Amino acid sequence: MENNQIENENSKLKKWFKRVGIGGLIFFTVKGIAWLFVFYYGAEIFQDCFGK
């Protein structure tokens, strides 16, 4: 029973990856990296503003 549930979850994950494809993977990776830059440089700007 438990093995069937794990297999069902794996097939859902594979189905999702097939729908999203490589373009989606690249898009979400770039989007995540962009948000990291936004938070990092946003914190730098606030630190400069309040630190002086």
C-alpha positions as CSV (number, residue, x, y, z in Angstrom):
1,M,0.0,0.0,0.0
2,E,2.7,2.4,1.0
3,N,4.8,1.5,-2.0
4,N,1.9,2.3,-4.3
5,Q,1.5,5.7,-2.7
6,I,5.2,6.5,-3.2
7,E,4.9,5.4,-6.9
8,N,1.8,7.6,-7.4
9,E,3.7,10.6,-5.9
10,N,6.6,10.0,-8.2
11,S,4.4,9.8,-11.3
12,K,2.7,13.1,-10.3
13,L,6.2,14.7,-10.0
14,K,7.3,13.3,-13.4
15,K,4.1,14.5,-15.0
16,W,4.6,18.0,-13.6
17,F,8.2,18.1,-14.8
18,K,7.1,17.0,-18.3
19,R,4.4,19.8,-18.4
20,V,6.8,22.5,-17.2
21,G,9.7,21.3,-19.3
22,I,13.2,22.7,-19.6
23,G,12.0,26.2,-20.3
24,G,10.1,26.3,-17.0
25,L,13.1,25.0,-15.1
26,I,15.4,27.7,-16.6
27,F,12.7,30.4,-15.9
28,F,12.2,29.5,-12.3
29,T,16.0,29.1,-11.7
30,V,16.7,32.6,-13.1
31,K,13.7,34.0,-11.2
32,G,15.0,32.6,-8.0
33,I,18.5,33.9,-8.6
34,A,17.1,37.4,-9.4
35,W,15.2,37.5,-6.1
36,L,18.4,36.6,-4.3
37,F,20.1,39.6,-5.9
38,V,17.1,41.8,-5.1
39,F,17.1,40.9,-1.4
40,Y,20.9,41.1,-1.1
41,Y,21.2,44.5,-2.8
42,G,18.0,45.8,-1.1
43,A,19.6,45.0,2.3
44,E,22.8,46.7,1.2
45,I,20.8,49.9,0.2
46,F,18.9,49.9,3.5
47,Q,22.1,49.4,5.5
48,D,23.8,52.3,3.7
49,C,20.7,54.6,4.3
50,F,20.3,53.8,8.0
51,G,24.0,53.3,8.8
52,K,25.0,56.9,8.0
